[in-house]
Amino acid sequence: MNRKYTIETERETDGRWLAEIPELPGVMTYGSTREEAQSHVEALALRVLAEELESNLTPRVSSFSNISFSLP
């Protein structure tokens, strides 16, 4: 099973970039550039998914070999 997560980005009025992954509620980060925000949100998503696997919660993935991120 492949899992593809979409990264949505938006520039705030103060110039910061916000990146979020809608499929993972609460996974959103800021960065001073779009690329920085994207990098941070990918790292956060992997931490959230790893925590689910370690905690024996119902994981959204069975391994990390089938995860990808994309921009709309």
MARGU-61656 format. One record per atom (N, C-alpha, C): atom name; residue number from 1; residue in three letters; z, y, x negated. Coordinates in Angstrom, 3 decimals. Atoms other than C-alpha are relative to their C-alpha. Layout:
+-------+-----+--------+----------+----------+----------+
! atome ! num ! residu !        Z !        Y !        X !
+-------+-----+--------+----------+----------+----------+
!    CA ! NUM !    ALA !        Z !        Y !        X !
...
+-------+-----+--------+----------+----------+----------+
//
This chain:
+-------+-----+--------+----------+----------+----------+
! atome ! num ! residu !        Z !        Y !        X !
+-------+-----+--------+----------+----------+----------+
!     N !   1 !    MET !    0.000 !   -1.182 !   -0.843 !
!    CA !   1 !    MET !    0.000 !    0.000 !    0.000 !
!     C !   1 !    MET !    0.000 !    1.237 !   -0.883 !
!     N !   2 !    ASN !    0.069 !   -1.248 !    0.745 !
!    CA !   2 !    ASN !   -1.064 !    3.318 !   -1.452 !
!     C !   2 !    ASN !    0.629 !    1.122 !    0.824 !
!     N !   3 !    ARG !   -0.598 !   -1.157 !   -0.663 !
!    CA !   3 !    ARG !    0.890 !    6.461 !   -0.641 !
!     C !   3 !    ARG !   -0.529 !    1.244 !   -0.658 !
!     N !   4 !    LYS !    0.526 !   -1.260 !    0.497 !
!    CA !   4 !    LYS !   -0.731 !    9.843 !   -0.997 !
!     C !   4 !    LYS !    0.765 !    1.122 !    0.683 !
!     N !   5 !    TYR !   -0.772 !   -1.115 !   -0.524 !
!    CA !   5 !    TYR !    1.402 !   12.941 !   -0.574 !
!     C !   5 !    TYR !   -0.760 !    1.293 !   -0.241 !
!     N !   6 !    THR !    0.706 !   -1.267 !    0.083 !
!    CA !   6 !    THR !   -0.081 !   16.343 !    0.106 !
!     C !   6 !    THR !    0.949 !    1.100 !   -0.444 !
!     N !   7 !    ILE !   -0.778 !   -1.142 !    0.459 !
!    CA !   7 !    ILE !    1.217 !   19.367 !   -1.761 !
!     C !   7 !    ILE !   -0.595 !    1.251 !    0.634 !
!     N !   8 !    GLU !    0.427 !   -1.266 !   -0.581 !
!    CA !   8 !    GLU !    1.006 !   22.590 !    0.215 !
!     C !   8 !    GLU !    0.660 !    1.129 !   -0.784 !
!     N !   9 !    THR !   -0.536 !   -1.131 !    0.748 !
!    CA !   9 !    THR !    1.428 !   25.886 !   -1.620 !
!     C !   9 !    THR !   -0.217 !    1.294 !    0.762 !
!     N !  10 !    GLU !    0.078 !   -1.308 !   -0.644 !
!    CA !  10 !    GLU !    2.002 !   29.426 !   -0.500 !
!     C !  10 !    GLU !    0.623 !    1.023 !   -0.942 !
!     N !  11 !    ARG !   -0.549 !   -1.065 !    0.825 !
!    CA !  11 !    ARG !    2.562 !   32.673 !   -2.355 !
!     C !  11 !    ARG !    0.894 !    0.887 !    0.854 !
!     N !  12 !    GLU !   -0.975 !   -0.829 !   -0.704 !
!    CA !  12 !    GLU !    5.645 !   34.580 !   -1.260 !
!     C !  12 !    GLU !   -0.282 !    1.483 !   -0.269 !
!     N !  13 !    THR !    0.236 !   -1.431 !    0.161 !
!    CA !  13 !    THR !    5.709 !   38.357 !   -0.890 !
!     C !  13 !    THR !    0.552 !    0.539 !   -1.316 !
!     N !  14 !    ASP !   -0.566 !   -0.449 !    1.276 !
!    CA !  14 !    ASP !    7.814 !   38.646 !   -4.052 !
!     C !  14 !    ASP !   -0.772 !   -0.548 !   -1.204 !
!     N !  15 !    GLY !    0.842 !    0.496 !    1.079 !
!    CA !  15 !    GLY !    5.096 !   36.866 !   -6.083 !
!     C !  15 !    GLY !    0.262 !   -1.439 !   -0.395 !
!     N !  16 !    ARG !   -0.290 !    1.397 !    0.331 !
!    CA !  16 !    ARG !    6.789 !   33.468 !   -6.397 !
!     C !  16 !    ARG !   -0.905 !   -0.918 !    0.810 !
!     N !  17 !    TRP !    0.763 !    1.019 !   -0.711 !
!    CA !  17 !    TRP !    4.926 !   30.326 !   -5.409 !
!     C !  17 !    TRP !    0.956 !   -1.036 !    0.567 !
!     N !  18 !    LEU !   -0.758 !    1.047 !   -0.671 !
!    CA !  18 !    LEU !    6.395 !   27.852 !   -2.939 !
!     C !  18 !    LEU !   -0.916 !   -1.211 !    0.120 !
!     N !  19 !    ALA !    0.748 !    1.249 !   -0.168 !
!    CA !  19 !    ALA !    5.238 !   24.224 !   -3.021 !
!     C !  19 !    ALA !    0.871 !   -0.963 !    0.783 !
!     N !  20 !    GLU !   -0.748 !    0.980 !   -0.780 !
!    CA !  20 !    GLU !    6.251 !   21.577 !   -0.507 !
!     C !  20 !    GLU !   -0.873 !   -1.196 !    0.318 !
!     N !  21 !    ILE !    0.683 !    1.227 !   -0.401 !
!    CA !  21 !    ILE !    5.365 !   18.050 !    0.509 !
!     C !  21 !    ILE !    0.463 !   -0.302 !    1.417 !
!     N !  22 !    PRO !   -0.405 !    0.142 !   -1.405 !
!    CA !  22 !    PRO !    5.385 !   17.886 !    4.325 !
!     C !  22 !    PRO !    0.478 !   -1.402 !    0.375 !
!     N !  23 !    GLU !   -0.381 !    1.375 !   -0.326 !
!    CA !  23 !    GLU !    5.707 !   14.083 !    4.376 !
!     C !  23 !    GLU !    1.415 !   -0.346 !   -0.463 !
!     N !  24 !    LEU !   -1.357 !    0.220 !    0.508 !
!    CA !  24 !    LEU !    9.058 !   14.368 !    2.551 !
!     C !  24 !    LEU !    0.845 !    1.223 !    0.356 !
!     N !  25 !    PRO !   -0.775 !   -1.160 !   -0.447 !
!    CA !  25 !    PRO !   11.328 !   16.741 !    4.511 !
!     C !  25 !    PRO !    0.996 !    0.471 !   -1.062 !
!     N !  26 !    GLY !   -0.928 !   -0.601 !    0.952 !
!    CA !  26 !    GLY !   13.260 !   19.110 !    2.272 !
!     C !  26 !    GLY !   -0.504 !    0.038 !   -1.421 !
!     N !  27 !    VAL !    0.540 !   -0.003 !    1.357 !
!    CA !  27 !    VAL !   11.062 !   18.526 !   -0.772 !
!     C !  27 !    VAL !   -0.876 !    1.238 !   -0.151 !
!     N !  28 !    MET !    0.710 !   -1.253 !    0.252 !
!    CA !  28 !    MET !   10.102 !   22.074 !   -1.691 !
!     C !  28 !    MET !    0.628 !    0.680 !   -1.194 !
!     N !  29 !    THR !   -0.458 !   -0.686 !    1.200 !
!    CA !  29 !    THR !   10.357 !   24.113 !   -4.856 !
!     C !  29 !    THR !   -0.760 !    1.298 !   -0.178 !
!     N !  30 !    TYR !    0.644 !   -1.251 !    0.370 !
!    CA !  30 !    TYR !    9.499 !   27.512 !   -6.256 !
!     C !  30 !    TYR !   -0.429 !   -0.047 !   -1.449 !
!     N !  31 !    GLY !    0.427 !   -0.166 !    1.373 !
!    CA !  31 !    GLY !    7.671 !   28.446 !   -9.421 !
!     C !  31 !    GLY !   -0.597 !    1.381 !   -0.178 !
!     N !  32 !    SER !    0.580 !   -1.318 !    0.252 !
!    CA !  32 !    SER !    6.424 !   31.585 !  -11.092 !
!     C !  32 !    SER !   -1.518 !   -0.041 !    0.056 !
!     N !  33 !    THR !    1.436 !    0.197 !   -0.180 !
!    CA !  33 !    THR !    2.890 !   30.138 !  -10.978 !
!     C !  33 !    THR !   -0.204 !   -1.146 !    0.985 !
!     N !  34 !    ARG !    0.321 !    1.080 !   -0.930 !
!    CA !  34 !    ARG !    1.172 !   27.823 !   -8.542 !
!     C !  34 !    ARG !    0.165 !   -1.357 !   -0.693 !
!     N !  35 !    GLU !   -0.075 !    1.249 !    0.750 !
!    CA !  35 !    GLU !    0.925 !   25.122 !  -11.210 !
!     C !  35 !    GLU !    1.443 !   -0.407 !   -0.272 !
!     N !  36 !    GLU !   -1.421 !    0.298 !    0.247 !
!    CA !  36 !    GLU !    4.634 !   25.385 !  -12.037 !
!     C !  36 !    GLU !    0.668 !   -0.524 !    1.265 !
!     N !  37 !    ALA !   -0.582 !    0.446 !   -1.271 !
!    CA !  37 !    ALA !    5.615 !   25.052 !   -8.380 !
!     C !  37 !    ALA !   -0.478 !   -1.413 !    0.341 !
!     N !  38 !    GLN !    0.545 !    1.331 !   -0.267 !
!    CA !  38 !    GLN !    3.308 !   22.015 !   -8.006 !
!     C !  38 !    GLN !    0.665 !   -1.046 !   -0.888 !
!     N !  39 !    SER !   -0.636 !    0.926 !    0.932 !
!    CA !  39 !    SER !    4.757 !   20.350 !  -11.082 !
!     C !  39 !    SER !    1.439 !   -0.290 !    0.406 !
!     N !  40 !    HIS !   -1.394 !    0.163 !   -0.411 !
!    CA !  40 !    HIS !    8.313 !   20.938 !   -9.885 !
!     C !  40 !    HIS !    0.114 !   -0.839 !    1.267 !
!     N !  41 !    VAL !   -0.105 !    0.739 !   -1.265 !
!    CA !  41 !    VAL !    7.639 !   19.579 !   -6.394 !
!     C !  41 !    VAL !   -0.376 !   -1.470 !   -0.194 !
!     N !  42 !    GLU !    0.318 !    1.398 !    0.296 !
!    CA !  42 !    GLU !    6.019 !   16.416 !   -7.780 !
!     C !  42 !    GLU !    1.209 !   -0.700 !   -0.616 !
!     N !  43 !    ALA !   -1.185 !    0.584 !    0.643 !
!    CA !  43 !    ALA !    9.066 !   15.801 !   -9.979 !
!     C !  43 !    ALA !    1.115 !   -0.221 !    1.020 !
!     N !  44 !    LEU !   -1.035 !    0.143 !   -1.017 !
!    CA !  44 !    LEU !   11.430 !   16.404 !   -7.055 !
!     C !  44 !    LEU !   -0.323 !   -1.152 !    0.945 !
!     N !  45 !    ALA !    0.402 !    1.093 !   -0.893 !
!    CA !  45 !    ALA !    9.453 !   14.035 !   -4.821 !
!     C !  45 !    ALA !    0.274 !   -1.351 !   -0.643 !
!     N !  46 !    LEU !   -0.262 !    1.271 !    0.690 !
!    CA !  46 !    LEU !    9.682 !   11.281 !   -7.422 !
!     C !  46 !    LEU !    1.490 !   -0.288 !   -0.075 !
!     N !  47 !    ARG !   -1.453 !    0.204 !    0.018 !
!    CA !  47 !    ARG !   13.448 !   11.819 !   -7.717 !
!     C !  47 !    ARG !    0.505 !   -0.452 !    1.367 !
!     N !  48 !    VAL !   -0.410 !    0.371 !   -1.357 !
!    CA !  48 !    VAL !   13.855 !   11.599 !   -3.927 !
!     C !  48 !    VAL !   -0.386 !   -1.449 !    0.285 !
!     N !  49 !    LEU !    0.447 !    1.366 !   -0.242 !
!    CA !  49 !    LEU !   11.802 !    8.405 !   -3.741 !
!     C !  49 !    LEU !    0.771 !   -0.997 !   -0.856 !
!     N !  50 !    ALA !   -0.791 !    0.881 !    0.865 !
!    CA !  50 !    ALA !   13.671 !    6.881 !   -6.699 !
!     C !  50 !    ALA !    1.397 !   -0.199 !    0.566 !
!     N !  51 !    GLU !   -1.338 !    0.097 !   -0.606 !
!    CA !  51 !    GLU !   16.998 !    7.637 !   -5.006 !
!     C !  51 !    GLU !   -0.030 !   -0.945 !    1.199 !
!     N !  52 !    GLU !    0.126 !    0.915 !   -1.139 !
!    CA !  52 !    GLU !   15.787 !    5.851 !   -1.869 !
!     C !  52 !    GLU !   -0.058 !   -1.446 !   -0.471 !
!     N !  53 !    LEU !    0.100 !    1.362 !    0.527 !
!    CA !  53 !    LEU !   14.863 !    2.783 !   -3.922 !
!     C !  53 !    LEU !    1.332 !   -0.471 !   -0.558 !
!     N !  54 !    GLU !   -1.277 !    0.374 !    0.608 !
!    CA !  54 !    GLU !   18.156 !    2.781 !   -5.850 !
!     C !  54 !    GLU !    1.106 !   -0.195 !    1.026 !
!     N !  55 !    SER !   -1.056 !    0.050 !   -1.016 !
!    CA !  55 !    SER !   20.277 !    3.303 !   -2.739 !
!     C !  55 !    SER !   -0.259 !   -1.049 !    1.062 !
!     N !  56 !    ASN !    0.382 !    1.016 !   -0.979 !
!    CA !  56 !    ASN !   18.567 !    0.488 !   -0.849 !
!     C !  56 !    ASN !   -0.205 !    0.588 !    1.391 !
!     N !  57 !    LEU !    0.385 !   -0.607 !   -1.273 !
!    CA !  57 !    LEU !   17.592 !    2.940 !    1.861 !
!     C !  57 !    LEU !   -1.380 !   -0.542 !    0.339 !
!     N !  58 !    THR !    1.341 !    0.444 !   -0.351 !
!    CA !  58 !    THR !   14.439 !    2.161 !    3.745 !
!     C !  58 !    THR !   -0.981 !    0.852 !   -0.793 !
!     N !  59 !    PRO !    0.862 !   -0.818 !    0.854 !
!    CA !  59 !    PRO !   12.059 !    3.287 !    1.010 !
!     C !  59 !    PRO !   -1.364 !    0.257 !    0.620 !
!     N !  60 !    ARG !    1.350 !   -0.339 !   -0.452 !
!    CA !  60 !    ARG !    8.796 !    5.028 !    1.754 !
!     C !  60 !    ARG !   -1.050 !   -0.691 !   -0.857 !
!     N !  61 !    VAL !    0.910 !    0.701 !    0.913 !
!    CA !  61 !    VAL !    7.269 !    3.128 !   -1.164 !
!     C !  61 !    VAL !    0.720 !   -1.215 !   -0.561 !
!     N !  62 !    SER !   -0.608 !    1.177 !    0.602 !
!    CA !  62 !    SER !    7.824 !   -0.248 !   -2.770 !
!     C !  62 !    SER !   -0.056 !    0.048 !   -1.519 !
!     N !  63 !    SER !    0.061 !   -0.188 !    1.447 !
!    CA !  63 !    SER !    6.885 !    0.876 !   -6.277 !
!     C !  63 !    SER !   -0.624 !    1.361 !   -0.277 !
!     N !  64 !    PHE !    0.561 !   -1.294 !    0.370 !
!    CA !  64 !    PHE !    5.791 !    3.950 !   -8.170 !
!     C !  64 !    PHE !   -1.442 !   -0.110 !   -0.472 !
!     N !  65 !    SER !    1.373 !    0.157 !    0.477 !
!    CA !  65 !    SER !    2.420 !    2.498 !   -9.144 !
!     C !  65 !    SER !   -1.032 !    0.390 !    1.029 !
!     N !  66 !    ASN !    0.963 !   -0.294 !   -1.058 !
!    CA !  66 !    ASN !    0.849 !    3.452 !   -5.845 !
!     C !  66 !    ASN !    0.209 !    1.373 !    0.639 !
!     N !  67 !    ILE !   -0.266 !   -1.342 !   -0.516 !
!    CA !  67 !    ILE !    1.845 !    7.114 !   -5.448 !
!     C !  67 !    ILE !   -0.977 !    0.973 !   -0.628 !
!     N !  68 !    SER !    0.849 !   -1.070 !    0.529 !
!    CA !  68 !    SER !   -0.529 !   10.041 !   -5.787 !
!     C !  68 !    SER !    0.291 !    1.282 !    0.786 !
!     N !  69 !    PHE !   -0.175 !   -1.307 !   -0.610 !
!    CA !  69 !    PHE !   -0.382 !   13.731 !   -5.026 !
!     C !  69 !    PHE !   -1.368 !    0.678 !    0.080 !
!     N !  70 !    SER !    1.270 !   -0.714 !   -0.128 !
!    CA !  70 !    SER !   -3.223 !   15.895 !   -3.763 !
!     C !  70 !    SER !    0.240 !    1.384 !    0.575 !
!     N !  71 !    LEU !   -0.013 !   -1.344 !   -0.558 !
!    CA !  71 !    LEU !   -3.896 !   19.488 !   -2.906 !
!     C !  71 !    LEU !   -0.994 !    0.038 !    1.145 !
!     N !  72 !    PRO !    0.931 !   -0.061 !   -1.135 !
!    CA !  72 !    PRO !   -5.487 !   20.309 !    0.424 !
!     C !  72 !    PRO !   -1.286 !    0.745 !   -0.341 !
+-------+-----+--------+----------+----------+----------+
//
